[in-house]
């Protein structure tokens, strides 16, 4: 079992950098999807809705549950793991819940990172996750 030492928990600055990278990635995805849709004459509204819901609501939870983090996490050398088993990624439902809480609370959630030993934000605490540096 992987042991996480205290200084292996990610701080606020790497998390903020990850959010910035992910914001850029989401904008790029939106531009690509918009460009693809504009090349077709009549795209149903349902297709547009599904594409943008996927980008906004599923990018983070899917990447976090499958890969252990988003592209922003990977670029910044951090990953999201289960608090009680740091060898495993969190599953999809906790990742979705984590993302929804993070989205609802915004920056407020990140400001709580320095308030505990495992540097958990509110969304990490509620989802049972920790953000650690990659080995």
N, C-alpha and C positions, 0 to 999 in steps of 0.2 A: 504494500500500500504506500502511495506517495505521501510523504510527510511535508506539510507546509510549515515553514518557519515564519516567524512574525514579520521579518523584513521582506518576505516574498509577496505579501499582499499589496496590491496596486494602490497607489495614492490618487488623489484627486486630479493631478495634472495630466497623468497618462489617460485617465478616463475622459477628461475634457478634450484632449487631443483626439481620442477615439470618436467622440461625438461629432467633432468637426469633420473628421474624415468621412464618417458615415453620412453626414448631411450632404457632403459633396457627392458621395456615391449615389444617394437617393436623387439628387438633382440630375446627375448624369443619366440614371435609369429613367427618370421622367422625360428628359429630352429625347432619349432613344425611343421610348414608347410613343411619345407624341409624333416623332418623325416617322416611325413605322406606320402609325395610324393615318398620318396625313398622306401617305403614299397610296392609300385605298380610298375609293370614292365614297362609300357609305359604310362606316363602321358603326355597328349597333352600340347604343349607350351602355348596354349591359357589359359588353367587352371592355369598354373604357373604365367602367366602374370596377370590374374585376381586376384589371391591370393596376389601377391606382390603389385599390385596397391591398392587393398583394405587395406593392411597393411600400406603402405606408405602414400596414399592420402586420405583415408577415415576414418582411426582410429580417428584422432583428430576432424575433423568436425562432424562426427556422434556422438561421445561421448559428444562433447561440446553442440550440439543442443539437444540431447536426455536427457543427465544426468546433464548438466550444467558444464561439464568439463571432462577431461581425467582422467585416473587412477592416473596419477601424480598430477593433481590438487586435487583430492579427498584425496590422501595420505597426502598432505601438507595443507589440510584444507582450500582450496580456491575454488572458482567457478567463471565461466564466465557468466555474466548476461547482459541484455540489458541496455544500458546507460539510456535510457528514461523510462524504466520500470524494475527496479531491481528485481521484483518478477518473471520475466519470463526469460527463457533461450533465447539465440539468436537462430534464425531459421537456417536451414541447409545452405542455400545459403550464408548468411553473415558469418556463421562459416567456410564454405569452402573458401570464399574470405579472411577471417582473416588468415586462415592457409596458403594459398598461399602467401600472403604478408609476413607473418612471416617467411616462408621458404625461400622466395626470399631475404629478407633483413637480415635474420639470427640474430646474436647478436646485430647488429646495432639497430634493432627495440627495443630490450629490454633496451638498454642504454637510451632510451628516457623516461623511466618510471618515473624517479624522476623530470622530467621537467614540470610537470603539477599537478594541485590540485587533480585530480582523479587518478593519477598514471597510465595513459593510455600509452601503447606503441603505436607506429605508427600503428600497425595492429589493435589494439583496437579502436583507434580514427577513422580509416577508416571504420571499421565494425560496429561502434556504440555500442561497448561493453565496459564493465568495469570488472575488476577482483577483487572480494571482498572475505573477509574471511567468511566462513560458520558460521552461528549463532549457 
